[in-house]
Amino acid sequence: MMHEFSELVIGSVFVAPFVGYAVMALAIVLAIRPILHLCRFGQLFSHPAVAELSLYVTILGLLTVAF
Amino acid sequence: MSTATITPPLTFAGAPASAWAFGIRIWIAVVVALAASFWLELEAPSSSAVTVAILAAPTRGAALEKAYYRLIATFIGVTAAIAITGLFSQARDLLLVAFAAWIGLCVYAAGLMHGNRAYAAVLSGYTVALVAIQQIDTPEHTFETGVARGAAIAVGIAAIALVNDLLAAPDSFPQLVSKLAALQRRVRDYAKSGRRDEATDTATAVGLLRDVAALHPEMASLGSESASGSMRSAAARSTAVALVAEVYAARALKAVDATTRPVVPLSDWASREFQRRDAEVRQGLSALHAGTRPPQAWRTPLYRSHPIAAAAGIRAAAWLALPAAFFVLAGWPAAAVSLSLVVIVIGLGAATPDPKGFAVMALIAAPIASALAGTLEFLVLDGANEFALLALALAPFVIGATVLTTLPNRLLSALGRLNLIFVLVIFGPSNPPSYNPQTFLFTSLFLCIGVALLLFAQLLIPTLSAPHRQRRIMASTQRDFEHPLFHHNWRLAPEEAMFRDATRIAQIPTGGTSPQDSAALAEALSYFDRAAASRICRVSLARLAGTKLSHYEAEAETALAAQDTQRLCDVASNLRHAARAEHDLAEQISSDLVVAAAVIDAAEHPAAPPKESVS
């Protein structure tokens, strides 16, 4: 079954749905940053930056699949 | 006896391996940005490559913070461009006047900010140049150009963030920790050095305060680096504030050692205060290292002079008006591109301490960049259509310029930074590539003419002179000292106010040779000492409120306002004798008062007139 994407329309300008997902994923990652700090997320990995990037990609993927 | 072997850092062709890694990262980011822009068929693919060049910073946090401000500034700039075009689309001359006024406003705002925020203010200005001025003859395309530019910038930011994350670009905080720790060692040495001649003492203290204040942009960039970034940023700010307070404690210690007043032994008290400040710095450093919340969360307020910023803004608008008028009257093709490059030079120059020096550097860099871009386009690529060839051809130009930016030589470093941007702007990679010699010649020629005109405008309308700026800053120092509850001072903790004073001292322009410069710095430092001593006493005295000793508060306040040190010592002595129940409190406050008296004495009557220069 094909997943249908709804167009994002801002002031009658069409924006690709991916842009909306990317921005939403960024907002979610920024919002959960304090929780990540409390969980000592950075200390679990040798390269926390790559781990955070992977988290972002995971959330982006989940958003794309779910909505 | 054991000897430690220190491995020298790996170097290649005179630059450390880290600089080459940085260069390769930027090259990969440029290639990724171009590939993504070509694939997405963006209208302005070269903007994404230029974005990467502008955001080129050796650490991840600095690049991310700049990227954040670049995005916000682009949004503001595009909105302003649409508004200005909408208002003056039928009158080209009025549009240029409105644009010059907008640039002036942005430069004024940049003068009130620091680091990347100043850059964002400037960028909001020149985005209008890139969006509205380039479309001056076709105002109906302004919106589309704005969207195209926004998309290209977003792609550039995504490319550099991705490459920095995946290729493990170094974090900023380890460097900041070592810089702060080195400053702490210098403050300790300063405290141990005893009271030497006044000029050396002043030079050392001013040097320390300037170096701490100079770390402000780096502290701000920690926030975006990782999940613990905001904690680290808070810890770095607190450490810097504690360092300034430690410098003051060291000066108080020296003043107490030199005092001739027959007072209770105060050296112990002053040295305990110094140790307390030192411990605060240590705690801040360990919080910064561990990424935890610092014990004290101090803010780092900055001193900004509105008159100086306004003067810079008016000048920037005038500098822009001259080349703009020239290009409009000449009516040449491709003038818009060179005008927008002139605006970039004005804007980036405004964020440096010496805008004219930056314009001179741009004048040197412009022909070099033109020659390099020509070599890249017509000798190296020469009609090639494959993306892989473009990527390979870009490598030496991008990596070479990026490595140059890391060199300690300021001339080479500035040339590297300007060339990295200019080469990509002049070359303007596009899909399909145009290889149009006429466009290249016009862009290069007008870039050189534009920068020369800008320099001419700066010679006609010179920047605010150093003595003038010095006088303005000194006047504001005096005003703040005479009205301690004036403006924003009343909300700041004494330590935070000390940091603000340190950033003001850091902005006093000095050539480093004249006796006037040394005298101005000595005077500023004297105000710094007296203001800090008064603020600490006021906070201590506030603790007397509600006790039986509260009437001493008003008495001490009057003595502080009059800077009457004898009366301060008398109040301290009376307070010590009168205290029964609150003995410890009275002891602490009277010690603070006597230390303040010693500091004020030392600040008002320096040991010897300043003789040496300050570098």
Interface residues (C-beta under 8 A of the other chain):
Chain A: V13 R33 P34 L36 H37 F41 G42 H47 P48 A49 V50 E52 L53
Chain B: R60 V147 L162 N164 D165 L166 A168 A169 D171 S226 A227 S228 G229 S230 M231 G291
